Amino acid sequence: MNNSKVSDKDVSKVQDDPQRQDGSPRHYDIVVVGAGLIGAAFALRMARIFADNASSNSKDKPCKIALLEARAVPSPVTPSATHFDPQVVALTEASRQWLDALDVWQACRDRACPYSRMSVRDGEGTGCIEFDAAEVQRANLGHIVENSLLRASLLDAIGEQGNIDLFCPVTVESLLRDGETTIVNLSTDEQLSTGLVVAADGANSPIRAQMGFELRTWGYEHSAITATLKAQKAHGFTARQWFTPSGPLAFLPLRASAQAAPTEAHYVSIVWSQTPERAERLMALDDAEFCRQLTIVSEGVLGTIEEVSQRLQFPLTQRHGVDYVQPGIALIGDAAHTIHPLAGQGVNLGFSDARVLAEELQRALQAGSAFGGLQALKRYQRRRKPDNLAMMATMEGFKRLFEREELPVRLLRNMGMSGLNRLSPLKNSLIRQAMGLT
Ligand SMILES: Cc1cc2nc3c(=O)[nH]c(=O)nc-3n(C[C@H](O)[C@H](O)[C@H](O)COP(=O)(O)OP(=O)(O)OC[C@H]3O[C@@H](n4cnc5c(N)ncnc54)[C@H](O)[C@@H]3O)c2cc1C
């Protein structure tokens, strides 16, 4: 057993189990593969459901979860006024509320940056749409959170759950389905048995491949560059996006703490999607030239870009599982679908998967049905697939529309954006959709 330390804390200790003396596999009601944002959130939600169920039905044996993670989890970025994790996510209000109900939001709220306005511009024209939370009587449209902070908050909460065992670092060597039980063979030569494996093992999901799930894949022919910038002007708690024919650029506002003065909020995280060749060229630029290019593409809205952190590059591919479930197995998060980051929706869709799968398993628990049964799993798939596909189609449409350089398309695009900007009911409905509230 390699039960490693996580984030400088012993998150979970696997108790010595007398049943193990005979060499039989250790049994868990659910085995979750992958402790990224989605797997960790799902495991935490299910652990709470199991704990509530055990306290209301004291005669039932308490259910347990194994959470498997391949990579040792790095310590979260030490909070500092000038240093941020270059990987961030834009959380919708619906996701924030769910994390709040899981009691993990509190640990993020001081550093999570709320944004009350969003500006979307056609970088090749004059089209512009401005969204303001006040138009839908809300304080803000969403929050930007550093991935490492959110993950550490989830893992800290998991560490306090007595019914989750974290195995880290460990990988799954093979899965063998035998009737209603799956045997999970680990890289540590241990075996686990379970009725349900939930694969939250990311975009290149080894479990999805091992179990022969069919996948639809569309190459975006884009790579995304992420980094943190310091701008001359304060960001004004506005998320900004420029669409250019070579790809979208997003400026996502950051803050070091809720106490910092708004006029001091000069840091933004970028997601800059470009063709792989252009991305390579941008990655090779020195910092001064990279900042100069960003000042140009962002039309000087935040004045001069003064500093850039280490840059990271990610190849982008759209993937969608033809099925998310098989008997005894379910895919969630990026293992089930990946989407272009221009919408900032990947994590939000994944949290919805986790929430809906947990709801369906809670129903199965209350009905006394097996977790791994196809009935509950198919209900999860039916509820999530249409939403995920609709979001993917919308983002593909956006990307294609803004790649077109012909003059008539550009004119229509600019007129459409300006017209939409004046149409309050349609705009308000778009804002609510982007917040995940419809
Ligand atoms: C540049 C960029 C910007 C983005 N911006 C946003 C945004 O603003 N908003 C948003 O909502 N989304 C955004 N996304 C998408 C978002 O980051 C992903 O959708 C999300 O992180 C997926 O989480 P996950 O837990 O499903 O997968 P992952 O984060 O990939 O986690 C999978 C975990 O499984 C582990 N693992 C893999 N294989 C095994 C194995 N065999 N055994 C055990 N463990 C295993 C991995 O180590 C990893 O920890 C962005 C994505 C990119 C690339």
The ligand as a MOL file (V3000), in Angstrom:
LIG
                    3D

  0  0  0     0  0            999 V3000
M  V30 BEGIN CTAB
M  V30 COUNTS 53 58 0 0 0
M  V30 BEGIN ATOM
M  V30 1 C -5.9840 25.9110 -21.1460 0
M  V30 2 C -7.2380 25.4350 -20.4780 0
M  V30 3 C -8.0630 26.3650 -19.8310 0
M  V30 4 C -9.2490 25.9380 -19.2130 0
M  V30 5 N -10.0680 26.8780 -18.6260 0
M  V30 6 C -11.2390 26.4700 -18.0550 0
M  V30 7 C -12.1460 27.4140 -17.4410 0
M  V30 8 O -11.9080 28.6140 -17.3820 0
M  V30 9 N -13.3020 26.9410 -16.9040 0
M  V30 10 C -13.6220 25.6240 -16.9470 0
M  V30 11 O -14.7050 25.2450 -16.4670 0
M  V30 12 N -12.7930 24.7040 -17.5120 0
M  V30 13 C -11.6130 25.1000 -18.0630 0
M  V30 14 N -10.7850 24.1770 -18.6320 0
M  V30 15 C -11.1370 22.7620 -18.6150 0
M  V30 16 C -10.8060 22.1280 -17.2820 0
M  V30 17 O -9.4880 22.4300 -16.8870 0
M  V30 18 C -11.0350 20.6180 -17.3560 0
M  V30 19 O -12.3160 20.3790 -17.9050 0
M  V30 20 C -10.9600 19.9960 -15.9770 0
M  V30 21 O -9.7640 20.3100 -15.3080 0
M  V30 22 C -11.1140 18.4920 -16.0600 0
M  V30 23 O -11.0490 17.9300 -14.7680 0
M  V30 24 P -11.0200 16.3520 -14.5820 0
M  V30 25 O -10.9380 16.1510 -13.1050 0
M  V30 26 O -12.1280 15.7240 -15.3650 0
M  V30 27 O -9.6850 15.8750 -15.3050 0
M  V30 28 P -8.1380 16.1510 -14.8840 0
M  V30 29 O -7.9800 17.4990 -14.2850 0
M  V30 30 O -7.3240 15.8270 -16.0950 0
M  V30 31 O -7.8750 15.0800 -13.7390 0
M  V30 32 C -7.6890 13.7200 -14.0210 0
M  V30 33 C -6.8940 13.1030 -12.8690 0
M  V30 34 O -6.8040 11.6960 -13.0800 0
M  V30 35 C -5.4830 11.2770 -12.8110 0
M  V30 36 N -5.2500 10.0240 -13.5580 0
M  V30 37 C -5.1000 9.8730 -14.8840 0
M  V30 38 N -4.9380 8.5610 -15.1770 0
M  V30 39 C -5.0140 7.8720 -14.0090 0
M  V30 40 C -4.9310 6.4850 -13.6580 0
M  V30 41 N -4.7450 5.5360 -14.5750 0
M  V30 42 N -5.0500 6.1300 -12.3550 0
M  V30 43 C -5.2250 7.0860 -11.4030 0
M  V30 44 N -5.3210 8.4040 -11.6850 0
M  V30 45 C -5.2240 8.7940 -12.9710 0
M  V30 46 C -4.6190 12.4290 -13.2460 0
M  V30 47 O -3.3540 12.4070 -12.6240 0
M  V30 48 C -5.4630 13.6320 -12.8230 0
M  V30 49 O -5.1690 14.0350 -11.5000 0
M  V30 50 C -9.5930 24.5750 -19.2540 0
M  V30 51 C -8.7660 23.6360 -19.8900 0
M  V30 52 C -7.5910 24.0610 -20.4930 0
M  V30 53 C -6.6930 23.0550 -21.2050 0
M  V30 END ATOM
M  V30 BEGIN BOND
M  V30 1 1 1 2
M  V30 2 1 2 3
M  V30 3 2 2 52
M  V30 4 2 3 4
M  V30 5 1 4 5
M  V30 6 1 4 50
M  V30 7 2 5 6
M  V30 8 1 6 7
M  V30 9 1 6 13
M  V30 10 2 7 8
M  V30 11 1 7 9
M  V30 12 1 9 10
M  V30 13 2 10 11
M  V30 14 1 10 12
M  V30 15 2 12 13
M  V30 16 1 13 14
M  V30 17 1 14 15
M  V30 18 1 14 50
M  V30 19 1 15 16
M  V30 20 1 16 17
M  V30 21 1 16 18
M  V30 22 1 18 19
M  V30 23 1 18 20
M  V30 24 1 20 21
M  V30 25 1 20 22
M  V30 26 1 22 23
M  V30 27 1 23 24
M  V30 28 2 24 25
M  V30 29 1 24 26
M  V30 30 1 24 27
M  V30 31 1 27 28
M  V30 32 2 28 29
M  V30 33 1 28 30
M  V30 34 1 28 31
M  V30 35 1 31 32
M  V30 36 1 32 33
M  V30 37 1 33 34
M  V30 38 1 33 48
M  V30 39 1 34 35
M  V30 40 1 35 36
M  V30 41 1 35 46
M  V30 42 1 36 37
M  V30 43 1 36 45
M  V30 44 2 37 38
M  V30 45 1 38 39
M  V30 46 1 39 40
M  V30 47 2 39 45
M  V30 48 1 40 41
M  V30 49 2 40 42
M  V30 50 1 42 43
M  V30 51 2 43 44
M  V30 52 1 44 45
M  V30 53 1 46 47
M  V30 54 1 46 48
M  V30 55 1 48 49
M  V30 56 2 50 51
M  V30 57 1 51 52
M  V30 58 1 52 53
M  V30 END BOND
M  V30 END CTAB
M  END
